[in-house]
Amino acid sequence: MKFSVIILAAGSGVRTGYDFNKILLEINGKKVLDYSIDFFKDYENCDEIILVCSERDFNYMYGKYSKSVEHVILGGNSRQESVFKGLNNVTNDYVLVHDSARPFISSSAIDRLLIDLSTSKATTLAVFVKDSIVKTNGNRLGKALDRSKLLSIQTPQAFLRDLLVSAHKKAIKANYLATDDTDLIAKFTTVTPSFVEGDYRSIKLTTKHDVKFLKVIL
């Protein structure tokens, strides 16, 4: 199954405490963004990479990556808008959406994702929550949730392109902002997104503490 991938790289370094885009940070001698680009360049069934970046980083990104990927485009004011702009450049029937702040990508996980996509039309990588999760009641512990039914959603997420485009267009009309693309599918289509096993090593670079973990994982 041939697919396109939208790599989202329009973030910032605010929560990590950097004054530059966190995915341009070098970990083990390689930029965080490069881990994602290199993976999909080498993955056999990926034949189109759309890199979405911010206005601040556009000139740098275009200069560095325009010969390595098929498209370098300007993102929007939100993650959702950036995905939609990326979708306008997708030429395949199937598309993956990946947050470049997750530099560890497992080939076997992507294999599972694509197998599931062929029948589900919308699917994501996810792992079951390991810790006990409890609702709060003021400063007291409330009801414990059943962690066997709780998932931590990861990326990439995979979709039938036309289905995702339709969901985005309906969300724009409804002025609805989702946390991720499976949410849009669930809300604005008749398809119920599925999931396949991800990888616990696929952590998202959010704080400086994550850098320490990624140095070991990568």
Backbone as JSON, one array per atom type, in Angstrom:
{
  "sequence": "MKFSVIILAAGSGVRTGYDFNKILLEINGKKVLDYSIDFFKDYENCDEIILVCSERDFNYMYGKYSKSVEHVILGGNSRQESVFKGLNNVTNDYVLVHDSARPFISSSAIDRLLIDLSTSKATTLAVFVKDSIVKTNGNRLGKALDRSKLLSIQTPQAFLRDLLVSAHKKAIKANYLATDDTDLIAKFTTVTPSFVEGDYRSIKLTTKHDVKFLKVIL",
  "N": [[0.84, -1.2, 0.0], [0.81, 2.02, -1.07], [1.55, 5.21, 0.31], [1.1, 8.62, 1.45], [2.8, 10.86, 3.67], [2.15, 13.21, 6.14], [4.17, 15.32, 7.81], [4.23, 16.96, 10.73], [5.64, 19.94, 11.69], [5.49, 22.41, 12.84], [5.7, 23.44, 15.34], [6.81, 24.84, 18.54], [9.28, 25.97, 20.95], [8.39, 26.49, 23.45], [7.27, 25.12, 25.79], [9.37, 23.44, 26.28], [11.3, 25.15, 26.98], [13.05, 26.3, 25.22], [14.3, 28.75, 22.86], [13.78, 28.3, 20.27], [12.38, 26.22, 17.68], [11.52, 23.13, 18.97], [11.88, 20.74, 17.59], [14.08, 21.08, 16.1], [16.15, 20.71, 17.69], [19.18, 19.05, 18.49], [19.67, 15.65, 19.09], [21.69, 13.17, 20.17], [23.44, 13.84, 18.09], [21.81, 14.35, 15.9], [19.13, 16.06, 14.37], [15.9, 16.35, 15.85], [13.69, 16.4, 14.09], [14.81, 15.2, 11.83], [14.9, 12.48, 12.36], [12.28, 11.56, 11.89], [11.88, 12.29, 9.17], [13.96, 10.86, 7.89], [13.21, 8.25, 8.52], [10.77, 7.85, 7.07], [11.62, 8.36, 4.5], [13.09, 6.12, 4.03], [11.27, 4.08, 4.3], [9.61, 1.65, 2.56], [6.97, 1.76, 1.37], [6.24, 4.38, 1.48], [5.84, 7.1, -0.52], [5.65, 9.8, -0.69], [6.34, 12.75, 0.98], [5.14, 15.27, 2.98], [6.08, 18.13, 4.39], [5.24, 20.16, 7.01], [5.52, 23.38, 8.17], [6.24, 26.23, 10.34], [5.76, 29.78, 9.83], [7.92, 31.19, 10.83], [10.0, 29.35, 10.66], [10.06, 28.65, 8.01], [11.76, 29.44, 5.79], [14.24, 28.37, 6.54], [13.57, 25.63, 6.74], [12.73, 25.06, 4.15], [15.05, 25.55, 2.7], [16.73, 23.56, 3.74], [15.37, 21.1, 3.5], [13.93, 20.84, 1.1], [14.9, 19.36, -1.04], [14.83, 16.86, -0.09], [12.3, 16.05, 0.59], [8.94, 15.82, -0.78], [7.22, 18.03, -0.61], [7.4, 21.2, 0.98], [5.61, 23.04, 3.12], [3.7, 25.88, 4.31], [2.33, 25.99, 7.53], [-0.72, 26.23, 9.54], [-2.65, 28.19, 11.93], [-3.24, 26.45, 13.89], [-2.81, 23.01, 14.96], [-4.68, 21.43, 13.65], [-5.42, 23.0, 11.42], [-3.0, 23.01, 10.12], [-2.7, 20.32, 9.4], [-4.81, 20.11, 7.58], [-3.98, 21.82, 5.56], [-1.77, 20.41, 4.74], [-3.04, 18.14, 3.72], [-4.07, 19.08, 1.35], [-2.03, 18.78, -0.4], [-1.58, 16.14, -0.75], [-1.24, 13.27, -2.76], [-1.81, 10.6, -2.84], [-4.08, 7.84, -2.14], [-4.09, 7.09, 0.46], [-3.1, 8.33, 3.64], [-0.74, 9.22, 6.12], [-0.48, 10.82, 9.27], [1.82, 12.53, 11.13], [3.37, 13.57, 14.15], [6.24, 15.4, 14.39], [7.57, 15.7, 16.75], [7.7, 13.29, 17.91], [10.18, 11.39, 17.69], [10.99, 8.69, 17.68], [10.25, 5.99, 15.76], [8.69, 2.99, 15.02], [9.26, 0.39, 12.78], [7.81, -2.01, 12.68], [5.5, -1.26, 13.98], [4.43, 0.59, 12.18], [3.97, -1.12, 10.07], [1.89, -2.67, 11.18], [-0.03, -0.69, 11.42], [-0.62, -0.01, 8.76], [-1.66, -2.4, 7.76], [-4.01, -2.56, 9.25], [-5.26, -0.24, 8.36], [-6.12, -0.83, 5.8], [-8.59, -2.01, 6.05], [-9.96, -0.57, 8.02], [-10.1, 2.18, 7.45], [-9.57, 4.36, 9.04], [-7.22, 4.79, 11.48], [-5.05, 4.46, 14.37], [-1.89, 4.57, 16.09], [-1.44, 3.34, 19.37], [-1.01, 2.99, 22.92], [-1.65, 1.04, 25.84], [-2.5, 2.54, 28.94], [-0.25, 2.57, 31.62], [0.02, 3.45, 34.26], [-1.87, 3.98, 37.29], [-4.9, 5.71, 36.99], [-6.62, 8.41, 38.26], [-9.53, 10.22, 39.01], [-9.79, 13.59, 40.17], [-10.97, 15.12, 43.21], [-11.38, 17.98, 44.26], [-8.68, 18.52, 46.36], [-8.46, 15.91, 46.85], [-8.34, 12.35, 46.27], [-10.34, 10.92, 43.78], [-12.57, 8.86, 41.99], [-11.15, 5.87, 40.76], [-10.04, 5.1, 37.5], [-10.57, 2.56, 35.05], [-7.78, 1.24, 33.94], [-7.33, -0.67, 32.04], [-8.95, -0.06, 30.0], [-8.1, 2.29, 29.01], [-6.36, 4.35, 26.77], [-3.27, 5.63, 25.53], [-2.83, 7.84, 23.09], [-0.93, 7.78, 20.11], [1.22, 8.94, 17.41], [2.33, 7.92, 14.14], [-0.96, 8.55, 12.74], [-3.38, 7.01, 10.64], [-5.15, 7.23, 7.52], [-7.85, 6.97, 5.15], [-7.55, 9.12, 2.56], [-9.61, 10.81, 1.36], [-11.68, 10.52, 3.17], [-10.65, 11.73, 5.47], [-10.26, 14.33, 4.56], [-12.92, 15.11, 4.09], [-13.91, 15.05, 6.73], [-12.41, 17.1, 7.89], [-13.3, 19.34, 6.44], [-15.96, 19.48, 7.26], [-15.57, 19.99, 9.96], [-14.45, 22.53, 9.84], [-16.63, 24.03, 8.95], [-18.26, 23.71, 11.16], [-16.86, 25.0, 13.03], [-15.18, 23.59, 14.75], [-12.66, 22.42, 16.87], [-10.35, 19.96, 17.1], [-8.53, 17.56, 19.15], [-7.0, 15.67, 17.91], [-6.74, 13.9, 14.74], [-8.26, 11.54, 14.63], [-10.34, 12.12, 16.28], [-11.81, 13.93, 14.77], [-12.68, 12.24, 12.71], [-14.32, 10.48, 14.15], [-16.31, 12.23, 15.01], [-17.38, 13.51, 12.74], [-17.86, 11.7, 10.69], [-19.18, 8.49, 9.62], [-17.52, 6.52, 10.32], [-15.87, 4.56, 12.72], [-12.93, 5.11, 14.32], [-10.12, 2.91, 14.56], [-7.54, 1.15, 16.45], [-4.09, 0.2, 16.68], [-1.42, -1.65, 18.21], [1.01, 0.45, 19.54], [4.19, 1.78, 20.42], [5.93, 1.93, 23.41], [8.2, 3.4, 23.54], [7.86, 5.51, 21.9], [7.8, 8.37, 22.7], [6.67, 11.74, 23.24], [8.37, 14.7, 22.57], [8.23, 17.06, 24.85], [8.93, 18.41, 27.23], [12.03, 19.48, 28.84], [12.87, 17.33, 30.29], [12.14, 15.18, 28.76], [14.05, 15.09, 26.82], [16.24, 13.84, 27.99], [15.32, 11.2, 28.22], [14.94, 10.57, 25.53], [17.51, 10.63, 24.54], [18.48, 8.23, 25.39], [16.67, 6.41, 24.26], [16.83, 6.84, 21.49]],
  "CA": [[0.0, 0.0, 0.0], [1.55, 3.27, -1.14], [0.91, 6.27, 1.09], [1.78, 9.89, 1.71], [2.85, 11.19, 5.09], [2.23, 14.63, 6.54], [4.99, 15.46, 9.01], [3.94, 18.26, 11.34], [6.86, 20.48, 12.29], [5.21, 23.83, 13.01], [5.61, 23.73, 16.77], [7.71, 25.84, 19.12], [10.06, 25.43, 22.05], [7.92, 27.17, 24.65], [7.18, 24.25, 26.96], [10.67, 22.84, 26.53], [12.18, 26.19, 27.49], [13.97, 26.75, 24.18], [13.83, 29.91, 22.09], [13.68, 27.85, 18.89], [11.51, 25.07, 17.5], [12.13, 22.0, 19.67], [12.22, 19.62, 16.7], [15.38, 21.38, 15.5], [17.15, 20.34, 18.69], [19.95, 17.85, 18.16], [19.78, 14.59, 20.1], [22.65, 12.17, 19.68], [24.05, 14.31, 16.85], [20.85, 14.4, 14.81], [17.95, 16.87, 14.71], [14.7, 15.58, 16.15], [12.91, 16.3, 12.86], [15.46, 14.31, 10.87], [14.55, 11.09, 12.66], [11.03, 11.25, 11.2], [12.09, 12.38, 7.72], [14.79, 9.74, 7.44], [12.44, 7.0, 8.61], [9.8, 7.72, 5.99], [12.37, 8.28, 3.25], [13.59, 4.75, 3.89], [10.18, 3.11, 4.39], [9.36, 1.31, 1.15], [5.66, 2.12, 0.85], [6.03, 5.83, 1.54], [6.41, 7.73, -1.72], [5.43, 11.25, -0.68], [6.47, 13.38, 2.29], [4.73, 16.68, 3.05], [6.6, 18.73, 5.63], [4.47, 21.37, 7.34], [6.3, 24.15, 9.14], [5.74, 27.56, 10.71], [6.29, 30.91, 9.05], [9.23, 31.52, 11.39], [11.01, 28.37, 10.24], [9.85, 28.21, 6.63], [12.94, 29.62, 4.93], [15.24, 27.38, 6.94], [13.08, 24.29, 6.4], [12.73, 24.9, 2.69], [16.44, 25.46, 2.26], [17.37, 22.33, 4.2], [14.65, 19.86, 3.23], [13.15, 20.83, -0.14], [15.41, 18.33, -1.94], [14.68, 15.56, 0.58], [10.88, 15.72, 0.66], [8.2, 16.26, -1.97], [6.62, 19.35, -0.39], [7.58, 21.94, 2.22], [4.52, 24.02, 3.06], [3.44, 26.7, 5.49], [1.22, 25.5, 8.33], [-1.75, 27.17, 9.95], [-2.62, 28.7, 13.29], [-3.47, 25.33, 14.8], [-2.4, 21.72, 14.41], [-5.73, 20.99, 12.73], [-5.3, 23.75, 10.18], [-1.76, 22.57, 9.46], [-3.0, 19.04, 8.77], [-5.68, 20.35, 6.42], [-3.14, 22.38, 4.49], [-0.97, 19.3, 4.24], [-3.9, 17.27, 2.94], [-4.27, 19.66, 0.02], [-0.89, 18.42, -1.24], [-1.47, 14.68, -0.8], [-1.64, 12.72, -4.06], [-2.15, 9.19, -2.66], [-5.39, 7.55, -1.54], [-3.9, 6.87, 1.89], [-2.2, 9.32, 4.23], [-0.38, 9.15, 7.54], [-0.22, 12.12, 9.9], [2.79, 12.28, 12.19], [3.97, 14.69, 14.88], [7.69, 15.21, 14.36], [8.08, 15.7, 18.12], [7.86, 11.87, 18.27], [11.24, 10.96, 16.76], [11.15, 7.25, 17.61], [9.2, 5.34, 14.97], [8.95, 1.56, 14.88], [8.83, -0.17, 11.48], [6.78, -3.02, 12.89], [4.26, -0.54, 14.33], [3.89, 1.14, 10.93], [3.43, -2.28, 9.33], [0.59, -2.99, 11.78], [-0.94, 0.42, 11.13], [-1.04, -0.09, 7.36], [-2.52, -3.58, 7.62], [-5.31, -2.2, 9.8], [-5.84, 0.82, 7.54], [-6.73, -1.4, 4.59], [-9.99, -2.36, 6.35], [-10.61, 0.33, 8.98], [-10.2, 3.51, 6.84], [-9.03, 5.35, 9.99], [-6.62, 4.05, 12.59], [-3.96, 5.15, 15.03], [-1.06, 3.83, 17.04], [-1.79, 3.66, 20.75], [-0.55, 2.03, 23.94], [-2.47, 1.07, 27.04], [-1.96, 3.29, 30.06], [0.36, 1.7, 32.62], [-0.18, 3.98, 35.6], [-3.23, 4.14, 37.8], [-5.44, 7.01, 36.66], [-7.66, 8.7, 39.23], [-10.15, 11.54, 38.93], [-9.6, 14.37, 41.39], [-12.12, 15.72, 43.87], [-10.66, 18.99, 45.02], [-7.32, 18.02, 46.55], [-8.61, 14.52, 47.27], [-8.46, 11.38, 45.19], [-11.69, 10.5, 43.47], [-12.78, 7.52, 41.44], [-10.1, 5.31, 39.92], [-10.52, 4.65, 36.2], [-10.1, 1.24, 34.65], [-6.71, 1.49, 32.99], [-7.37, -1.66, 30.95], [-9.77, 0.51, 28.94], [-7.57, 3.62, 28.72], [-5.28, 4.35, 25.8], [-2.48, 6.81, 25.24], [-2.8, 7.9, 21.63], [0.35, 8.18, 19.52], [1.24, 9.11, 15.96], [1.39, 8.36, 13.12], [-2.32, 8.08, 12.55], [-3.5, 6.7, 9.22], [-6.5, 7.48, 7.05], [-8.23, 7.12, 3.75], [-7.41, 10.57, 2.38], [-10.88, 11.5, 1.1], [-12.45, 10.49, 4.41], [-10.1, 12.74, 6.38], [-10.55, 15.64, 3.98], [-14.33, 15.37, 4.35], [-14.06, 15.35, 8.16], [-11.83, 18.43, 8.13], [-14.18, 20.36, 5.88], [-17.12, 19.59, 8.15], [-15.11, 20.62, 11.2], [-14.28, 23.95, 9.56], [-17.98, 24.61, 8.93], [-18.82, 23.66, 12.51], [-15.93, 25.72, 13.92], [-14.8, 22.6, 15.76], [-11.22, 22.2, 16.96], [-10.13, 18.65, 17.71], [-7.2, 17.31, 19.7], [-6.28, 14.94, 16.88], [-7.57, 13.64, 13.57], [-9.24, 10.48, 14.88], [-11.49, 12.78, 16.89], [-12.6, 14.47, 13.66], [-13.33, 11.12, 12.03], [-15.38, 9.98, 15.02], [-17.38, 13.21, 15.16], [-17.96, 14.01, 11.5], [-18.11, 10.64, 9.71], [-19.82, 7.3, 10.18], [-16.46, 5.55, 10.6], [-15.31, 4.54, 14.07], [-11.5, 4.85, 14.2], [-9.58, 1.77, 15.3], [-6.16, 1.37, 16.88], [-3.19, -0.95, 16.76], [-0.4, -1.47, 19.24], [2.13, 1.32, 19.25], [5.45, 1.44, 21.08], [6.1, 2.8, 24.57], [9.37, 4.26, 23.31], [7.46, 6.64, 21.06], [7.39, 9.48, 23.57], [6.63, 13.04, 22.59], [9.26, 15.71, 23.14], [7.39, 18.15, 25.37], [9.72, 19.16, 28.23], [13.46, 19.17, 28.83], [13.06, 16.0, 30.87], [11.97, 14.21, 27.68], [15.32, 15.03, 26.08], [17.07, 12.83, 28.65], [14.8, 9.88, 27.85], [15.15, 10.36, 24.09], [18.94, 10.34, 24.33], [18.64, 6.78, 25.62], [15.81, 5.66, 23.34], [17.27, 6.99, 20.1]],
  "C": [[0.88, 1.26, 0.0], [0.8, 4.36, -0.36], [1.75, 7.53, 1.09], [1.84, 10.08, 3.22], [2.96, 12.7, 5.25], [3.03, 14.67, 7.84], [4.8, 16.87, 9.55], [5.17, 18.76, 12.1], [6.72, 21.97, 12.56], [5.12, 24.24, 14.47], [6.59, 24.8, 17.22], [8.51, 25.17, 20.23], [9.61, 25.96, 23.39], [7.95, 26.26, 25.88], [8.5, 23.55, 27.28], [11.67, 23.87, 27.05], [13.2, 26.69, 26.5], [13.4, 27.96, 23.45], [13.81, 29.58, 20.6], [12.78, 26.61, 18.86], [12.19, 23.82, 18.06], [12.54, 20.87, 18.74], [13.51, 19.89, 15.92], [16.52, 21.16, 16.5], [17.88, 19.08, 18.24], [20.0, 16.9, 19.35], [20.64, 13.48, 19.5], [23.18, 12.54, 18.29], [23.12, 14.42, 15.67], [19.62, 15.19, 15.24], [16.73, 15.96, 14.9], [13.86, 15.37, 14.88], [13.49, 15.28, 11.89], [15.15, 12.84, 11.12], [13.29, 10.68, 11.9], [11.22, 11.27, 9.68], [12.88, 11.19, 7.21], [14.04, 8.42, 7.49], [11.53, 6.83, 7.39], [10.47, 7.73, 4.61], [12.81, 6.85, 2.98], [12.48, 3.7, 3.9], [9.62, 2.88, 2.99], [8.05, 1.84, 0.61], [5.33, 3.61, 0.92], [6.65, 6.47, 0.3], [6.13, 9.23, -1.8], [5.48, 11.77, 0.74], [6.09, 14.85, 2.17], [5.17, 17.22, 4.4], [5.89, 20.05, 5.87], [5.19, 22.13, 8.44], [5.7, 25.53, 9.37], [6.36, 28.62, 9.82], [7.69, 31.27, 9.52], [10.33, 30.62, 10.84], [10.99, 28.05, 8.75], [11.1, 28.31, 5.77], [14.02, 28.6, 5.25], [14.82, 25.99, 6.49], [13.13, 24.06, 4.9], [14.15, 24.73, 2.17], [17.08, 24.12, 2.59], [16.7, 21.07, 3.66], [13.94, 19.78, 1.88], [13.63, 19.78, -1.15], [15.24, 16.93, -1.36], [13.24, 15.1, 0.64], [10.16, 16.28, -0.56], [7.63, 17.67, -1.83], [7.06, 19.92, 0.95], [6.56, 23.06, 2.18], [4.37, 24.74, 4.39], [2.21, 26.17, 6.22], [0.23, 26.58, 8.69], [-1.59, 27.62, 11.38], [-2.85, 27.62, 14.34], [-2.95, 24.06, 14.15], [-3.4, 21.26, 13.35], [-5.64, 21.7, 11.39], [-4.06, 23.33, 9.4], [-1.97, 21.24, 8.76], [-3.82, 19.26, 7.5], [-4.89, 20.93, 5.26], [-2.26, 21.29, 3.89], [-1.78, 18.39, 3.35], [-4.12, 17.78, 1.52], [-3.13, 19.32, -0.93], [-0.73, 16.91, -1.41], [-2.0, 14.15, -2.13], [-2.02, 11.24, -3.98], [-3.53, 9.03, -2.03], [-5.3, 7.4, -0.03], [-2.87, 7.86, 2.42], [-1.98, 9.03, 5.7], [-0.11, 10.56, 8.04], [0.66, 11.88, 11.11], [3.3, 13.57, 12.82], [5.47, 14.48, 14.95], [8.33, 15.26, 15.74], [8.15, 14.28, 18.69], [8.92, 11.27, 17.34], [11.45, 9.46, 16.68], [9.96, 6.65, 16.88], [9.6, 3.89, 14.74], [8.41, 1.04, 13.54], [7.71, -1.18, 11.66], [5.45, -2.37, 13.26], [3.61, 0.05, 13.07], [3.31, 0.03, 10.08], [2.03, -2.63, 9.86], [-0.45, -1.94, 11.42], [-1.49, 0.3, 9.71], [-1.95, -1.29, 7.1], [-3.93, -3.25, 8.12], [-6.02, -1.17, 8.93], [-6.59, 0.27, 6.34], [-8.2, -1.78, 4.81], [-10.71, -1.32, 7.21], [-10.89, 1.72, 8.42], [-9.68, 4.62, 7.74], [-8.49, 4.62, 11.21], [-5.44, 4.82, 13.17], [-3.11, 4.17, 15.83], [-1.46, 4.28, 18.44], [-1.21, 2.6, 21.67], [-1.47, 2.15, 25.15], [-1.74, 1.8, 28.17], [-1.43, 2.31, 31.11], [0.05, 2.15, 34.04], [-1.64, 3.96, 36.01], [-3.69, 5.57, 37.53], [-6.65, 7.26, 37.56], [-8.21, 10.1, 38.98], [-9.93, 12.27, 40.25], [-10.93, 14.9, 41.91], [-11.56, 16.77, 44.81], [-9.21, 18.55, 45.12], [-7.33, 16.58, 47.07], [-8.69, 13.59, 46.05], [-9.91, 10.97, 45.03], [-11.71, 9.09, 42.93], [-11.61, 7.1, 40.56], [-10.71, 4.81, 38.61], [-9.89, 3.31, 35.85], [-9.05, 1.39, 33.57], [-6.66, 0.47, 31.87], [-8.2, -1.16, 29.78], [-9.29, 1.92, 28.54], [-6.36, 3.52, 27.8], [-4.55, 5.68, 25.78], [-2.26, 6.83, 23.73], [-1.44, 8.41, 21.15], [0.15, 8.55, 18.05], [2.39, 8.29, 15.43], [-0.03, 7.81, 13.32], [-2.52, 7.93, 11.05], [-4.95, 6.75, 8.76], [-6.63, 7.28, 5.54], [-8.3, 8.64, 3.52], [-8.75, 11.29, 2.25], [-11.75, 11.56, 2.35], [-11.97, 11.59, 5.36], [-10.36, 14.15, 5.87], [-12.0, 16.04, 4.27], [-14.56, 15.77, 5.81], [-13.53, 16.74, 8.48], [-12.74, 19.53, 7.61], [-15.42, 20.57, 6.75], [-16.75, 20.26, 9.47], [-14.93, 22.13, 11.02], [-15.64, 24.65, 9.58], [-18.58, 24.69, 10.33], [-17.96, 24.43, 13.51], [-15.48, 24.84, 15.08], [-13.3, 22.36, 15.71], [-10.97, 20.92, 17.75], [-8.72, 18.54, 18.29], [-6.35, 16.5, 18.74], [-7.26, 14.54, 15.78], [-8.55, 12.49, 13.75], [-10.5, 11.05, 15.52], [-12.4, 13.35, 15.8], [-13.36, 13.37, 12.93], [-14.52, 10.62, 12.85], [-16.59, 10.92, 15.06], [-18.1, 13.51, 13.85], [-18.12, 12.97, 10.39], [-18.81, 9.48, 10.4], [-18.8, 6.22, 10.53], [-16.0, 5.68, 12.05], [-13.82, 4.2, 13.96], [-11.08, 3.64, 15.05], [-8.17, 2.11, 15.78], [-5.39, 0.06, 16.79], [-2.1, -0.62, 17.77], [0.74, -0.58, 18.76], [3.39, 0.84, 19.94], [5.66, 2.43, 22.22], [7.3, 3.73, 24.43], [9.03, 5.5, 22.48], [6.92, 7.77, 21.93], [7.46, 10.8, 22.8], [7.53, 14.02, 23.31], [8.41, 16.92, 23.56], [8.15, 19.03, 26.36], [11.19, 18.77, 28.12], [13.76, 17.8, 29.42], [12.96, 14.93, 29.78], [13.26, 14.05, 26.87], [16.2, 13.94, 26.67], [16.63, 11.42, 28.27], [15.11, 9.58, 26.38], [16.62, 10.08, 23.77], [19.22, 8.87, 24.5], [17.89, 5.98, 24.57], [16.34, 5.68, 21.9], [18.7, 6.49, 19.91]]
}
